[in-house]
């Protein structure tokens, strides 16, 4: 949504700069078309206007191309003041086209209301009114044109009020949409997290384990996988109940998370089984880590209701490298599971690899 907002501001600024360049060219051509002598005031005006246009073009280009990390196209606050000064000058010295050039005030209101949507309408009407009064005063028409000028300013005010109301309404609608999109994105993120996590232990679930395994197969040259199983867990459930069993599972999950690196991927494989992926880890190191996990669990104080009980785990660990194709991943996990089975059958509380 932030990108869309920046693109919108960028488009408005591009149109504004385009209009300014067009106005500069019209001014230059008008001098040639009318065969008018270039006075010192004309030269100063065109030089100043050209420098000003060059400045706002530079600001836009620098924000868009030289500051790509921020990409802040917010308009400079000095530009409305400069614009109204230039329009006032044009209105004074292009008296023949005063009625046509009056539309510049409307363009001024339109562009700056879009560029600064939070500004009060009185600000724009005040700038336009000041320009009209200065124009009439210099031409010595302030008294003659007072009533028509007041009427014209009233028209400007109504136009500004209506146009700014539309812009603000669109801005409010845009803000509501932005809020809804952000809220939807946040809820989607939460749903993805819930869908990928085991509800009891907050570890990754069985599905997520295989999703990560696919990524590891593609991105990692060598890695190891371990599958662990709590020994005699059925007896714990039968003797102390499933609530106590759930507490044991959560405690084991906490020990697993505390015993591995932040890059290792711990998941609840199913029931009382847990699986760990060790990226960029050879079998020798993986076996050392798994043995440390086994000892940590063996030495931990587990509570079932009010009684302390001893918990042990058995596991199998195996290394795989990138030469093995993605199709072999299921067979690979099955072979690790077979090592777990052998550990169980050969006395439990051990790691085979």
Secondary structure, DSSP 4 states (H G I P E B T S, - for coil): -HHHHHHHHHHHHHHHHHHHHHHHHHHHHHHHHTT----HHHHHHHHHHHHHHHHHHHHHHIIIII-TTT---PPPTTHHHHHHHHHHHHHHH-GGGHHHHTHHHHHHHHHHHHHTTTS-HHHHHHHHHHHHHHHHHHTT-TTTTHHHHHHHHHHHHHHHHHHHHHHHHHHHHHHHHHHHHHHHHHHHHHHHHHHHB-TTT-SB-HHHHHHHHHHHHHH-SEEEEEEEEETTHHHHHHHH-HHHHHHHHHHHHHHHHHHS-TTSEEEEEETTEEEEEEET--HHHHHHHHHHHHHHHHHS-EEETTEEE---EEEEEEEEETTS-GGGHHHHHHHHHHHHHHHHHTTSS-EE-
